[in-house]
Every structure is written in C-alpha cells, then in structure tokens.
Amino acid sequence: MCPENERSLLVTPFKVRPFQPGDSETISEICRHSPQAAQWQKESYGQAHSSGQIVLIAEINGRICGFLVARVTGDEAEILNMAVDPAHRRKGIASTLLSAAISEAQAQNAKNIYLEVRESNSAAISFYRRHGFEKSTERRGYYSSPTENAVGMKKLTA
C-alpha cells in the first residue's frame, strides 16, 4: 500500500503501467481495504494478465496505489475489478485507470464497455456516470454477502 505520509499531498504524481508478476500481493492488500471491490484470490490477477486481459496498475513513487482489471471479447469490454488505496482516493487515480482501460479496449476494437456495481454503491455509480456510463440493466440478487442487486452500466465508445 502507499505510504501514509503522502496522504497530505495536494498534487500527487502517479503513473499507470501494465501489471507485473510481483504486483498481486499489493493488489490483494488494496482489496482488503476496499470492501466494495471484488475480493479475488491473489493468483487471479496474474491469471487475468496471462490470459490477455487488461490489468493496469497505478503507482506513486514506485508504490502501487490502485489497479483495474478488464477483458475484451469481440467488440465488447467489461470492467471486472478496480480499487484505489483509501489513502489516495479522490486524486484522479481511478479516473486515469478507467481512461487508460477504455483506450486499451478501444485499441482492441471494443465498441461497448460494460460493468456491474452494487446497487448501494452510489459513489461508484456517480463516478461511472461522470465518465459516460449509463444504467443499462439490473440483476436481482447478483451479489452475495450481503445479497444485493447489481446495476449494469454501459458506455458506447464508437
């Protein structure tokens, strides 16, 4: 996780890069502090990368502060998981990760991008709306622990 003493910076320089095999432990740690993110097995990130999925990492001074996983199938992409270290939220990191993933998906000919979010996660729904996503579906009882509906969202990129 990112150092706590960087929390007070107004402008924090960060970069987005592709996943590297040693990133999984830190990604898992960020997830443990982000209950709204999907809680995947640590090995899942490497498997996603190995299978050709988009796995992006945000770093501040060489330390991982966020990640995003997406997949492209045909002309569709799906955001599968994303989280930012709680100490570094609201600094544009998630927006930059999302923009980079959308660009990569477009480079792979995706024309539509989909995602699902818990119905109670109003912050995420607002975030995705600000980035051009619109509600497209509702899946009843999609999530467990606790059981909750999913809001499906879609963005046209073409």
N, C-alpha and C positions, 0 to 999 in steps of 0.2 A: 504494500500500500504506500501511498505517497506520504512524505514527512508532514507531520502536523504543523511544523513551523512555517510551512509555505502557505498555510491557510489564509494569512492576512494579506497576501499579495493582491493588489488590485488587478494587475495585468500579469497573467502567468503564461510564459511561453510554453507551448506544448506542440508536439508533432504527432502525426498519425503515421503508422507504419504497419506492414504486414505482420501477422503472427509469426513467432519463432518458437521452436520446441520448448524452450525453458520458461515460457510465459504462463503455462497452465496453473501453477501454484498461486501466483499473484492474482490471476483472474478469479480463481476459486475464492480467494480471500476477499476480494471486492464483492463477489456474490454473497458471501456470508453476511456482509454488512449492507446488503441491498435486497431486502426480502421481496421486493416487487419483481426482481429479476428471476428468470428460471434458474433453479438450483440444479445444475448439471453436474455429473461426475467430472472430476478433474481431467480425466483422459478424453472426454468428449471434445474438448477444444482442439486437441491435436488430430483427432479423428476427423473433425469437421474440416480442418485445414488440409489434411491428406486427401480427403475426398473431393477437393476442389471448391469447397465453399469459401465465401468471403469471410475472413477473420481479420479484423482490424484492431490495432492496439493504439491507445493514446498514451503518450509519455510526457512527463515533465522532468527535465534534467536527468533523463535516462531511467526514470522510475515509472512503472505502469500506473496509470490513473483511471483508465477506462478501456472498454472493449465493445465490439459489436460483431455479431455473427449473422450472416445472411446466406441464402442459397439462391441460385438462379437455375430455373428449369424452363427450357424453351424461351418464350418471351415474357415469362413471369419471374419475379423475385419475391422473396419473403424474408423479412427481418425476423430472425429466430430468437435473438437474445441481445441485450445491451444493458450495461450498467456503468456508472461512473462512481469512483471513490467518493463517499459522502463529504469528505473534506474539500473536494474540488468541484462540487456541483455548482451550477449557475455561473459558469465561467466560459460557456460556449463549447465545452468539450463534446457533449452529446450531439450538439448541432453539427459540429465538424465531423464527428464519426459518421453521423447519418448522411451528410452531404457526400462524404467520401464513398460510402457504401452505395449510394444512389448512382454516383458517377461510375463506379466499377460495374454495377449491374447494367447500366446503360451501355457501357463498353462491351458487355456480353449480350447485347441486344434485348434486354428486358424492356418491355413497354409498360408494364404494370408492376407496382410493388405493393405487397400485402403485409399485414401484420395483425396480431391479436394482442389485446391488452385486457386486463381485468376491468370489469365494469366499474369498480370502485376506485380505480386509479385515475382520478380526474386530472392530476398533474400530467401524467403521460398522454392522456387523450388530448389535453390542451397543447402539449408540446408537439404532438404529431399533426394536429390541425394547423399549427403555425407553420409547419413545413409542407403544407399542401395535401395532407391526407384527409380523406372524408370517411365517415362511417358508411360501411357497406353491408355488414351483416351483424347478426347477434347469434351466438352459440350458447344455448341454455346448458348450464351445469358443466361447462367445459373445464373449468379449473377445480382442483380439489385442495383441501387443507387451507382454508375452508372452501366448500363448494361455492362456485360463483360463475356467473355468465361471463363470456368473453365478448368484447366489442371488436368486430373485424373492421379493419380500416384499409383503404386502398388509395394509391396515388398513381395517376397516369403520368408517364414520363415521356411519351412520344408525342 
